[in-house]
Amino acid sequence: MFGMFDRAGGAARRRPGRPAAGQPQPRHWAQALKENPLTRFVPFSSLVSEHDVITRGAISCVVWRLDGVAF
């Protein structure tokens, strides 16, 4: 169902997110697979609301914007 099984009826033995053998691939696919994943640079795990996020270390971060007259 939905490409999870091969024609013989068994589960497909390829990693998710990679094209099957024989299918066209992007030009720089091998180089892209060697790069660091985005999770190494972005410390957030969950977006709770527009202004609230949770980090991978389970720390809640809230962003406030203050408006007013500067004096």
N, CA, C and O atoms as a Maestro MAE file, in Angstrom:
{
 s_m_m2io_version
 :::
 2.0.0
}

f_m_ct {
 s_m_title
 :::
 protein
 m_atom[284] {
  # First column is atom index #
  i_m_mmod_type
  r_m_x_coord
  r_m_y_coord
  r_m_z_coord
  i_m_residue_number
  s_m_chain_name
  s_m_pdb_residue_name
  s_m_pdb_atom_name
  i_m_atomic_number
  :::
  1 25 0.844 -1.177 0.000 1 A "MET " " N  " 7
  2 3 0.000 0.000 0.000 1 A "MET " " CA " 6
  3 2 0.883 1.231 0.000 1 A "MET " " C  " 6
  4 15 1.760 1.368 0.852 1 A "MET " " O  " 8
  5 25 0.662 2.114 -0.933 2 A "PHE " " N  " 7
  6 3 1.389 3.368 -1.053 2 A "PHE " " CA " 6
  7 2 2.897 3.164 -1.132 2 A "PHE " " C  " 6
  8 15 3.643 3.954 -0.553 2 A "PHE " " O  " 8
  9 25 3.363 2.154 -1.814 3 A "GLY " " N  " 7
  10 3 4.784 1.936 -2.020 3 A "GLY " " CA " 6
  11 2 5.519 1.301 -0.853 3 A "GLY " " C  " 6
  12 15 6.750 1.265 -0.857 3 A "GLY " " O  " 8
  13 25 4.797 0.795 0.155 4 A "MET " " N  " 7
  14 3 5.460 0.192 1.301 4 A "MET " " CA " 6
  15 2 5.872 -1.251 1.015 4 A "MET " " C  " 6
  16 15 6.716 -1.802 1.722 4 A "MET " " O  " 8
  17 25 5.289 -1.865 -0.006 5 A "PHE " " N  " 7
  18 3 5.589 -3.252 -0.328 5 A "PHE " " CA " 6
  19 2 6.083 -3.333 -1.758 5 A "PHE " " C  " 6
  20 15 5.644 -2.579 -2.627 5 A "PHE " " O  " 8
  21 25 6.992 -4.249 -1.991 6 A "ASP " " N  " 7
  22 3 7.460 -4.447 -3.356 6 A "ASP " " CA " 6
  23 2 6.475 -5.356 -4.101 6 A "ASP " " C  " 6
  24 15 5.474 -5.792 -3.533 6 A "ASP " " O  " 8
  25 25 6.762 -5.629 -5.348 7 A "ARG " " N  " 7
  26 3 5.836 -6.424 -6.162 7 A "ARG " " CA " 6
  27 2 5.707 -7.858 -5.669 7 A "ARG " " C  " 6
  28 15 4.686 -8.502 -5.911 7 A "ARG " " O  " 8
  29 25 6.720 -8.366 -4.984 8 A "ALA " " N  " 7
  30 3 6.664 -9.737 -4.481 8 A "ALA " " CA " 6
  31 2 5.809 -9.852 -3.225 8 A "ALA " " C  " 6
  32 15 5.547 -10.960 -2.757 8 A "ALA " " O  " 8
  33 25 5.370 -8.718 -2.670 9 A "GLY " " N  " 7
  34 3 4.510 -8.742 -1.500 9 A "GLY " " CA " 6
  35 2 5.241 -8.506 -0.201 9 A "GLY " " C  " 6
  36 15 4.597 -8.352 0.837 9 A "GLY " " O  " 8
  37 25 6.562 -8.473 -0.216 10 A "GLY " " N  " 7
  38 3 7.331 -8.232 1.004 10 A "GLY " " CA " 6
  39 2 7.544 -6.740 1.223 10 A "GLY " " C  " 6
  40 15 7.285 -5.926 0.337 10 A "GLY " " O  " 8
  41 25 8.005 -6.407 2.378 11 A "ALA " " N  " 7
  42 3 8.270 -4.998 2.680 11 A "ALA " " CA " 6
  43 2 9.458 -4.520 1.859 11 A "ALA " " C  " 6
  44 15 10.428 -5.255 1.672 11 A "ALA " " O  " 8
  45 25 9.381 -3.311 1.380 12 A "ALA " " N  " 7
  46 3 10.489 -2.742 0.613 12 A "ALA " " CA " 6
  47 2 11.698 -2.578 1.523 12 A "ALA " " C  " 6
  48 15 11.548 -2.208 2.687 12 A "ALA " " O  " 8
  49 25 12.891 -2.847 1.009 13 A "ARG " " N  " 7
  50 3 14.102 -2.827 1.813 13 A "ARG " " CA " 6
  51 2 14.949 -1.597 1.519 13 A "ARG " " C  " 6
  52 15 16.174 -1.700 1.460 13 A "ARG " " O  " 8
  53 25 14.347 -0.477 1.338 14 A "ARG " " N  " 7
  54 3 15.119 0.736 1.110 14 A "ARG " " CA " 6
  55 2 14.807 1.742 2.209 14 A "ARG " " C  " 6
  56 15 13.760 1.675 2.852 14 A "ARG " " O  " 8
  57 25 15.712 2.656 2.411 15 A "ARG " " N  " 7
  58 3 15.521 3.665 3.451 15 A "ARG " " CA " 6
  59 2 14.518 4.700 2.991 15 A "ARG " " C  " 6
  60 15 14.522 5.085 1.822 15 A "ARG " " O  " 8
  61 25 13.652 5.162 3.890 16 A "PRO " " N  " 7
  62 3 12.682 6.178 3.507 16 A "PRO " " CA " 6
  63 2 13.388 7.476 3.127 16 A "PRO " " C  " 6
  64 15 14.430 7.815 3.689 16 A "PRO " " O  " 8
  65 25 12.811 8.195 2.172 17 A "GLY " " N  " 7
  66 3 13.385 9.457 1.744 17 A "GLY " " CA " 6
  67 2 14.401 9.312 0.638 17 A "GLY " " C  " 6
  68 15 14.914 10.314 0.140 17 A "GLY " " O  " 8
  69 25 14.701 8.106 0.245 18 A "ARG " " N  " 7
  70 3 15.652 7.879 -0.849 18 A "ARG " " CA " 6
  71 2 14.899 7.254 -2.022 18 A "ARG " " C  " 6
  72 15 14.030 6.405 -1.824 18 A "ARG " " O  " 8
  73 25 15.229 7.671 -3.233 19 A "PRO " " N  " 7
  74 3 14.540 7.079 -4.381 19 A "PRO " " CA " 6
  75 2 14.959 5.626 -4.587 19 A "PRO " " C  " 6
  76 15 16.073 5.233 -4.242 19 A "PRO " " O  " 8
  77 25 14.070 4.853 -5.141 20 A "ALA " " N  " 7
  78 3 14.365 3.446 -5.414 20 A "ALA " " CA " 6
  79 2 15.406 3.355 -6.522 20 A "ALA " " C  " 6
  80 15 15.590 4.297 -7.294 20 A "ALA " " O  " 8
  81 25 16.068 2.239 -6.591 21 A "ALA " " N  " 7
  82 3 17.098 2.036 -7.614 21 A "ALA " " CA " 6
  83 2 16.472 2.160 -8.992 21 A "ALA " " C  " 6
  84 15 15.375 1.655 -9.233 21 A "ALA " " O  " 8
  85 25 17.166 2.828 -9.887 22 A "GLY " " N  " 7
  86 3 16.675 2.986 -11.242 22 A "GLY " " CA " 6
  87 2 15.838 4.235 -11.454 22 A "GLY " " C  " 6
  88 15 15.576 4.597 -12.601 22 A "GLY " " O  " 8
  89 25 15.416 4.899 -10.409 23 A "GLN " " N  " 7
  90 3 14.645 6.126 -10.551 23 A "GLN " " CA " 6
  91 2 15.595 7.303 -10.674 23 A "GLN " " C  " 6
  92 15 16.706 7.263 -10.145 23 A "GLN " " O  " 8
  93 25 15.171 8.346 -11.366 24 A "PRO " " N  " 7
  94 3 16.040 9.521 -11.493 24 A "PRO " " CA " 6
  95 2 16.294 10.172 -10.139 24 A "PRO " " C  " 6
  96 15 15.412 10.217 -9.282 24 A "PRO " " O  " 8
  97 25 17.519 10.678 -9.960 25 A "GLN " " N  " 7
  98 3 17.906 11.326 -8.715 25 A "GLN " " CA " 6
  99 2 18.375 12.751 -9.006 25 A "GLN " " C  " 6
  100 15 18.791 13.043 -10.127 25 A "GLN " " O  " 8
  101 25 18.313 13.634 -8.022 26 A "PRO " " N  " 7
  102 3 18.866 14.968 -8.218 26 A "PRO " " CA " 6
  103 2 20.361 14.894 -8.527 26 A "PRO " " C  " 6
  104 15 21.027 13.926 -8.158 26 A "PRO " " O  " 8
  105 25 20.879 15.899 -9.194 27 A "ARG " " N  " 7
  106 3 22.268 15.896 -9.647 27 A "ARG " " CA " 6
  107 2 23.259 15.779 -8.498 27 A "ARG " " C  " 6
  108 15 24.253 15.063 -8.619 27 A "ARG " " O  " 8
  109 25 23.012 16.463 -7.391 28 A "HIS " " N  " 7
  110 3 23.957 16.496 -6.277 28 A "HIS " " CA " 6
  111 2 23.452 15.689 -5.085 28 A "HIS " " C  " 6
  112 15 23.699 16.054 -3.935 28 A "HIS " " O  " 8
  113 25 22.754 14.605 -5.355 29 A "TRP " " N  " 7
  114 3 22.143 13.788 -4.301 29 A "TRP " " CA " 6
  115 2 23.191 13.230 -3.346 29 A "TRP " " C  " 6
  116 15 23.005 13.298 -2.131 29 A "TRP " " O  " 8
  117 25 24.282 12.683 -3.861 30 A "ALA " " N  " 7
  118 3 25.311 12.069 -3.010 30 A "ALA " " CA " 6
  119 2 25.949 13.111 -2.101 30 A "ALA " " C  " 6
  120 15 26.216 12.832 -0.932 30 A "ALA " " O  " 8
  121 25 26.195 14.298 -2.622 31 A "GLN " " N  " 7
  122 3 26.783 15.369 -1.813 31 A "GLN " " CA " 6
  123 2 25.802 15.829 -0.731 31 A "GLN " " C  " 6
  124 15 26.213 16.106 0.396 31 A "GLN " " O  " 8
  125 25 24.525 15.910 -1.060 32 A "ALA " " N  " 7
  126 3 23.524 16.344 -0.084 32 A "ALA " " CA " 6
  127 2 23.400 15.350 1.067 32 A "ALA " " C  " 6
  128 15 23.170 15.754 2.207 32 A "ALA " " O  " 8
  129 25 23.546 14.063 0.786 33 A "LEU " " N  " 7
  130 3 23.449 13.059 1.840 33 A "LEU " " CA " 6
  131 2 24.627 13.122 2.807 33 A "LEU " " C  " 6
  132 15 24.510 12.673 3.947 33 A "LEU " " O  " 8
  133 25 25.764 13.674 2.369 34 A "LYS " " N  " 7
  134 3 26.942 13.780 3.225 34 A "LYS " " CA " 6
  135 2 26.894 14.997 4.137 34 A "LYS " " C  " 6
  136 15 27.650 15.063 5.106 34 A "LYS " " O  " 8
  137 25 26.020 15.965 3.851 35 A "GLU " " N  " 7
  138 3 25.947 17.183 4.648 35 A "GLU " " CA " 6
  139 2 25.316 16.920 6.018 35 A "GLU " " C  " 6
  140 15 24.608 15.931 6.210 35 A "GLU " " O  " 8
  141 25 25.583 17.813 6.957 36 A "ASN " " N  " 7
  142 3 24.987 17.712 8.291 36 A "ASN " " CA " 6
  143 2 23.490 17.965 8.213 36 A "ASN " " C  " 6
  144 15 23.052 18.820 7.443 36 A "ASN " " O  " 8
  145 25 22.704 17.245 8.988 37 A "PRO " " N  " 7
  146 3 21.266 17.497 8.989 37 A "PRO " " CA " 6
  147 2 20.945 18.834 9.651 37 A "PRO " " C  " 6
  148 15 21.727 19.348 10.451 37 A "PRO " " O  " 8
  149 25 19.808 19.377 9.313 38 A "LEU " " N  " 7
  150 3 19.396 20.672 9.844 38 A "LEU " " CA " 6
  151 2 19.247 20.654 11.359 38 A "LEU " " C  " 6
  152 15 19.410 21.692 12.000 38 A "LEU " " O  " 8
  153 25 18.943 19.505 11.944 39 A "THR " " N  " 7
  154 3 18.751 19.423 13.393 39 A "THR " " CA " 6
  155 2 20.031 19.714 14.172 39 A "THR " " C  " 6
  156 15 19.963 20.010 15.365 39 A "THR " " O  " 8
  157 25 21.186 19.640 13.533 40 A "ARG " " N  " 7
  158 3 22.432 19.986 14.226 40 A "ARG " " CA " 6
  159 2 22.565 21.482 14.427 40 A "ARG " " C  " 6
  160 15 23.315 21.921 15.299 40 A "ARG " " O  " 8
  161 25 21.848 22.281 13.635 41 A "PHE " " N  " 7
  162 3 21.963 23.731 13.701 41 A "PHE " " CA " 6
  163 2 20.759 24.392 14.363 41 A "PHE " " C  " 6
  164 15 20.892 25.473 14.938 41 A "PHE " " O  " 8
  165 25 19.607 23.776 14.294 42 A "VAL " " N  " 7
  166 3 18.376 24.345 14.851 42 A "VAL " " CA " 6
  167 2 18.056 23.622 16.153 42 A "VAL " " C  " 6
  168 15 17.781 22.422 16.140 42 A "VAL " " O  " 8
  169 25 18.086 24.334 17.276 43 A "PRO " " N  " 7
  170 3 17.905 23.663 18.569 43 A "PRO " " CA " 6
  171 2 16.446 23.426 18.964 43 A "PRO " " C  " 6
  172 15 16.187 22.918 20.055 43 A "PRO " " O  " 8
  173 25 15.497 23.778 18.111 44 A "PHE " " N  " 7
  174 3 14.086 23.669 18.479 44 A "PHE " " CA " 6
  175 2 13.518 22.324 18.070 44 A "PHE " " C  " 6
  176 15 13.860 21.785 17.018 44 A "PHE " " O  " 8
  177 25 12.639 21.784 18.922 45 A "SER " " N  " 7
  178 3 12.010 20.508 18.592 45 A "SER " " CA " 6
  179 2 10.541 20.673 18.250 45 A "SER " " C  " 6
  180 15 10.027 19.954 17.394 45 A "SER " " O  " 8
  181 25 9.843 21.619 18.907 46 A "SER " " N  " 7
  182 3 8.403 21.756 18.695 46 A "SER " " CA " 6
  183 2 8.008 23.222 18.681 46 A "SER " " C  " 6
  184 15 8.490 24.015 19.490 46 A "SER " " O  " 8
  185 25 7.137 23.570 17.766 47 A "LEU " " N  " 7
  186 3 6.553 24.901 17.720 47 A "LEU " " CA " 6
  187 2 5.194 24.812 18.396 47 A "LEU " " C  " 6
  188 15 4.269 24.197 17.864 47 A "LEU " " O  " 8
  189 25 5.074 25.426 19.570 48 A "VAL " " N  " 7
  190 3 3.848 25.325 20.353 48 A "VAL " " CA " 6
  191 2 2.800 26.297 19.836 48 A "VAL " " C  " 6
  192 15 1.649 25.917 19.621 48 A "VAL " " O  " 8
  193 25 3.190 27.543 19.637 49 A "SER " " N  " 7
  194 3 2.295 28.555 19.077 49 A "SER " " CA " 6
  195 2 3.146 29.514 18.254 49 A "SER " " C  " 6
  196 15 4.318 29.244 17.991 49 A "SER " " O  " 8
  197 25 2.560 30.621 17.853 50 A "GLU " " N  " 7
  198 3 3.283 31.588 17.022 50 A "GLU " " CA " 6
  199 2 4.511 32.147 17.732 50 A "GLU " " C  " 6
  200 15 5.496 32.492 17.080 50 A "GLU " " O  " 8
  201 25 4.465 32.241 19.058 51 A "HIS " " N  " 7
  202 3 5.546 32.857 19.818 51 A "HIS " " CA " 6
  203 2 6.228 31.901 20.805 51 A "HIS " " C  " 6
  204 15 7.151 32.316 21.507 51 A "HIS " " O  " 8
  205 25 5.811 30.664 20.876 52 A "ASP " " N  " 7
  206 3 6.362 29.712 21.849 52 A "ASP " " CA " 6
  207 2 6.994 28.515 21.127 52 A "ASP " " C  " 6
  208 15 6.401 27.947 20.209 52 A "ASP " " O  " 8
  209 25 8.196 28.147 21.552 53 A "VAL " " N  " 7
  210 3 8.857 26.950 21.025 53 A "VAL " " CA " 6
  211 2 9.432 26.146 22.182 53 A "VAL " " C  " 6
  212 15 9.652 26.676 23.271 53 A "VAL " " O  " 8
  213 25 9.669 24.878 21.941 54 A "ILE " " N  " 7
  214 3 10.313 24.009 22.923 54 A "ILE " " CA " 6
  215 2 11.602 23.505 22.291 54 A "ILE " " C  " 6
  216 15 11.602 23.045 21.149 54 A "ILE " " O  " 8
  217 25 12.694 23.590 23.029 55 A "THR " " N  " 7
  218 3 13.981 23.124 22.510 55 A "THR " " CA " 6
  219 2 14.094 21.626 22.689 55 A "THR " " C  " 6
  220 15 13.265 21.004 23.353 55 A "THR " " O  " 8
  221 25 15.135 21.046 22.088 56 A "ARG " " N  " 7
  222 3 15.366 19.611 22.238 56 A "ARG " " CA " 6
  223 2 15.733 19.262 23.670 56 A "ARG " " C  " 6
  224 15 15.606 18.103 24.068 56 A "ARG " " O  " 8
  225 25 16.184 20.229 24.455 57 A "GLY " " N  " 7
  226 3 16.496 20.003 25.861 57 A "GLY " " CA " 6
  227 2 15.300 20.238 26.767 57 A "GLY " " C  " 6
  228 15 15.466 20.346 27.982 57 A "GLY " " O  " 8
  229 25 14.096 20.321 26.209 58 A "ALA " " N  " 7
  230 3 12.838 20.504 26.943 58 A "ALA " " CA " 6
  231 2 12.768 21.850 27.647 58 A "ALA " " C  " 6
  232 15 12.167 21.959 28.716 58 A "ALA " " O  " 8
  233 25 13.375 22.875 27.062 59 A "ILE " " N  " 7
  234 3 13.300 24.227 27.605 59 A "ILE " " CA " 6
  235 2 12.279 25.009 26.774 59 A "ILE " " C  " 6
  236 15 12.338 25.003 25.545 59 A "ILE " " O  " 8
  237 25 11.361 25.669 27.440 60 A "SER " " N  " 7
  238 3 10.351 26.461 26.754 60 A "SER " " CA " 6
  239 2 10.889 27.864 26.502 60 A "SER " " C  " 6
  240 15 11.399 28.513 27.415 60 A "SER " " O  " 8
  241 25 10.774 28.326 25.265 61 A "CYS " " N  " 7
  242 3 11.211 29.676 24.893 61 A "CYS " " CA " 6
  243 2 10.005 30.468 24.426 61 A "CYS " " C  " 6
  244 15 9.231 29.997 23.593 61 A "CYS " " O  " 8
  245 25 9.846 31.666 24.959 62 A "VAL " " N  " 7
  246 3 8.746 32.542 24.598 62 A "VAL " " CA " 6
  247 2 9.333 33.842 24.086 62 A "VAL " " C  " 6
  248 15 10.270 34.379 24.677 62 A "VAL " " O  " 8
  249 25 8.787 34.355 22.986 63 A "VAL " " N  " 7
  250 3 9.255 35.612 22.404 63 A "VAL " " CA " 6
  251 2 8.208 36.676 22.673 63 A "VAL " " C  " 6
  252 15 7.027 36.491 22.378 63 A "VAL " " O  " 8
  253 25 8.654 37.801 23.241 64 A "TRP " " N  " 7
  254 3 7.761 38.932 23.498 64 A "TRP " " CA " 6
  255 2 8.200 40.100 22.639 64 A "TRP " " C  " 6
  256 15 9.391 40.297 22.395 64 A "TRP " " O  " 8
  257 25 7.243 40.860 22.190 65 A "ARG " " N  " 7
  258 3 7.541 42.091 21.474 65 A "ARG " " CA " 6
  259 2 6.943 43.229 22.273 65 A "ARG " " C  " 6
  260 15 5.747 43.238 22.567 65 A "ARG " " O  " 8
  261 25 7.786 44.190 22.623 66 A "LEU " " N  " 7
  262 3 7.344 45.330 23.401 66 A "LEU " " CA " 6
  263 2 7.177 46.537 22.489 66 A "LEU " " C  " 6
  264 15 8.075 46.872 21.716 66 A "LEU " " O  " 8
  265 25 6.041 47.176 22.581 67 A "ASP " " N  " 7
  266 3 5.771 48.397 21.824 67 A "ASP " " CA " 6
  267 2 5.637 49.537 22.817 67 A "ASP " " C  " 6
  268 15 5.326 49.334 23.990 67 A "ASP " " O  " 8
  269 25 5.872 50.708 22.331 68 A "GLY " " N  " 7
  270 3 5.705 51.868 23.187 68 A "GLY " " CA " 6
  271 2 6.482 53.043 22.640 68 A "GLY " " C  " 6
  272 15 7.011 52.996 21.530 68 A "GLY " " O  " 8
  273 25 6.542 54.071 23.413 69 A "VAL " " N  " 7
  274 3 7.217 55.305 23.022 69 A "VAL " " CA " 6
  275 2 8.617 55.300 23.649 69 A "VAL " " C  " 6
  276 15 8.770 55.127 24.859 69 A "VAL " " O  " 8
  277 25 9.610 55.489 22.817 70 A "ALA " " N  " 7
  278 3 10.978 55.575 23.343 70 A "ALA " " CA " 6
  279 2 11.219 56.978 23.868 70 A "ALA " " C  " 6
  280 15 10.835 57.958 23.229 70 A "ALA " " O  " 8
  281 25 11.852 57.079 25.026 71 A "PHE " " N  " 7
  282 3 12.134 58.407 25.589 71 A "PHE " " CA " 6
  283 2 13.495 58.411 26.223 71 A "PHE " " C  " 6
  284 15 13.925 59.435 26.755 71 A "PHE " " O  " 8
  :::
 }
 m_bond[283] {
  # First column is bond index #
  i_m_from
  i_m_to
  i_m_order
  :::
  1 1 2 1
  2 2 3 1
  3 3 4 2
  4 3 5 1
  5 5 6 1
  6 6 7 1
  7 7 8 2
  8 7 9 1
  9 9 10 1
  10 10 11 1
  11 11 12 2
  12 11 13 1
  13 13 14 1
  14 14 15 1
  15 15 16 2
  16 15 17 1
  17 17 18 1
  18 18 19 1
  19 19 20 2
  20 19 21 1
  21 21 22 1
  22 22 23 1
  23 23 24 2
  24 23 25 1
  25 25 26 1
  26 26 27 1
  27 27 28 2
  28 27 29 1
  29 29 30 1
  30 30 31 1
  31 31 32 2
  32 31 33 1
  33 33 34 1
  34 34 35 1
  35 35 36 2
  36 35 37 1
  37 37 38 1
  38 38 39 1
  39 39 40 2
  40 39 41 1
  41 41 42 1
  42 42 43 1
  43 43 44 2
  44 43 45 1
  45 45 46 1
  46 46 47 1
  47 47 48 2
  48 47 49 1
  49 49 50 1
  50 50 51 1
  51 51 52 2
  52 51 53 1
  53 53 54 1
  54 54 55 1
  55 55 56 2
  56 55 57 1
  57 57 58 1
  58 58 59 1
  59 59 60 2
  60 59 61 1
  61 61 62 1
  62 62 63 1
  63 63 64 2
  64 63 65 1
  65 65 66 1
  66 66 67 1
  67 67 68 2
  68 67 69 1
  69 69 70 1
  70 70 71 1
  71 71 72 2
  72 71 73 1
  73 73 74 1
  74 74 75 1
  75 75 76 2
  76 75 77 1
  77 77 78 1
  78 78 79 1
  79 79 80 2
  80 79 81 1
  81 81 82 1
  82 82 83 1
  83 83 84 2
  84 83 85 1
  85 85 86 1
  86 86 87 1
  87 87 88 2
  88 87 89 1
  89 89 90 1
  90 90 91 1
  91 91 92 2
  92 91 93 1
  93 93 94 1
  94 94 95 1
  95 95 96 2
  96 95 97 1
  97 97 98 1
  98 98 99 1
  99 99 100 2
  100 99 101 1
  101 101 102 1
  102 102 103 1
  103 103 104 2
  104 103 105 1
  105 105 106 1
  106 106 107 1
  107 107 108 2
  108 107 109 1
  109 109 110 1
  110 110 111 1
  111 111 112 2
  112 111 113 1
  113 113 114 1
  114 114 115 1
  115 115 116 2
  116 115 117 1
  117 117 118 1
  118 118 119 1
  119 119 120 2
  120 119 121 1
  121 121 122 1
  122 122 123 1
  123 123 124 2
  124 123 125 1
  125 125 126 1
  126 126 127 1
  127 127 128 2
  128 127 129 1
  129 129 130 1
  130 130 131 1
  131 131 132 2
  132 131 133 1
  133 133 134 1
  134 134 135 1
  135 135 136 2
  136 135 137 1
  137 137 138 1
  138 138 139 1
  139 139 140 2
  140 139 141 1
  141 141 142 1
  142 142 143 1
  143 143 144 2
  144 143 145 1
  145 145 146 1
  146 146 147 1
  147 147 148 2
  148 147 149 1
  149 149 150 1
  150 150 151 1
  151 151 152 2
  152 151 153 1
  153 153 154 1
  154 154 155 1
  155 155 156 2
  156 155 157 1
  157 157 158 1
  158 158 159 1
  159 159 160 2
  160 159 161 1
  161 161 162 1
  162 162 163 1
  163 163 164 2
  164 163 165 1
  165 165 166 1
  166 166 167 1
  167 167 168 2
  168 167 169 1
  169 169 170 1
  170 170 171 1
  171 171 172 2
  172 171 173 1
  173 173 174 1
  174 174 175 1
  175 175 176 2
  176 175 177 1
  177 177 178 1
  178 178 179 1
  179 179 180 2
  180 179 181 1
  181 181 182 1
  182 182 183 1
  183 183 184 2
  184 183 185 1
  185 185 186 1
  186 186 187 1
  187 187 188 2
  188 187 189 1
  189 189 190 1
  190 190 191 1
  191 191 192 2
  192 191 193 1
  193 193 194 1
  194 194 195 1
  195 195 196 2
  196 195 197 1
  197 197 198 1
  198 198 199 1
  199 199 200 2
  200 199 201 1
  201 201 202 1
  202 202 203 1
  203 203 204 2
  204 203 205 1
  205 205 206 1
  206 206 207 1
  207 207 208 2
  208 207 209 1
  209 209 210 1
  210 210 211 1
  211 211 212 2
  212 211 213 1
  213 213 214 1
  214 214 215 1
  215 215 216 2
  216 215 217 1
  217 217 218 1
  218 218 219 1
  219 219 220 2
  220 219 221 1
  221 221 222 1
  222 222 223 1
  223 223 224 2
  224 223 225 1
  225 225 226 1
  226 226 227 1
  227 227 228 2
  228 227 229 1
  229 229 230 1
  230 230 231 1
  231 231 232 2
  232 231 233 1
  233 233 234 1
  234 234 235 1
  235 235 236 2
  236 235 237 1
  237 237 238 1
  238 238 239 1
  239 239 240 2
  240 239 241 1
  241 241 242 1
  242 242 243 1
  243 243 244 2
  244 243 245 1
  245 245 246 1
  246 246 247 1
  247 247 248 2
  248 247 249 1
  249 249 250 1
  250 250 251 1
  251 251 252 2
  252 251 253 1
  253 253 254 1
  254 254 255 1
  255 255 256 2
  256 255 257 1
  257 257 258 1
  258 258 259 1
  259 259 260 2
  260 259 261 1
  261 261 262 1
  262 262 263 1
  263 263 264 2
  264 263 265 1
  265 265 266 1
  266 266 267 1
  267 267 268 2
  268 267 269 1
  269 269 270 1
  270 270 271 1
  271 271 272 2
  272 271 273 1
  273 273 274 1
  274 274 275 1
  275 275 276 2
  276 275 277 1
  277 277 278 1
  278 278 279 1
  279 279 280 2
  280 279 281 1
  281 281 282 1
  282 282 283 1
  283 283 284 2
  :::
 }
}
